[in-house]
């Protein structure tokens, strides 16, 4: 019994077979045909089975395309130390960083390792020069940390606050810089038309500016005295 010239089973050829021949062919395909099944359903089962067997398999595609099994080349910037900043709103920025493996082993395996820190340094507006050596704040971070939200309430609401963030390690009584971010500007809280209040600028309300509490050095001293 021949089906077609290209070896594919066709409906026309199946319809030319007797019912016993269709049942025998189904058994050869491994299809279980219940007794008394109408020949039209046997033909449909055979056509479905033939279509499934004719589909290209994923395993065959992988064998044809050897690049799937080749090792991936690592990007040039993999495993470097860096600090990046994403501004969320006028008061908050998301800071994330990475310390390359060699630097971690170099610092963390020493007896004088005392952890890592982020230092937020304000810059002169429009320039990269630091405003004042005292006018910065430092946030201690755990060695397993890789990101942190930082609040920025020190800049004047009339101007953009310009900053850099340094990532460093504490070694005994010394500090070693690991990486530094690009200079960035925090958005203004006041624009040319006046105060950007929560009603006129949703960013102000979402940032929590009305409830943003800052404690200055003099406030800390007075609290300590009262205690």
Buried (B, 14 or more C-beta within 10 A) or exposed (E): EEBEEEEEBEEEBBEEBEEEEBBEBBEEBEBEBEEEBEBEEBBEBBBEBBEEEEEEEEEEEEEEEEEEEEEEEEEEEEEEBBBBBEBBBBBBBEBEBBBBEEBBEBBEEEEEBBBBBBBBBBBEEEEEEBBEEEEBEBBEBEEEBEEBEBBBBBBEBEEBBBBBBBBBBBBEEEBEEBBBBEBBBBBBBBEEEEEBEBEEBEBBBBBBBEEEEEEEEEEEEEEEEEE
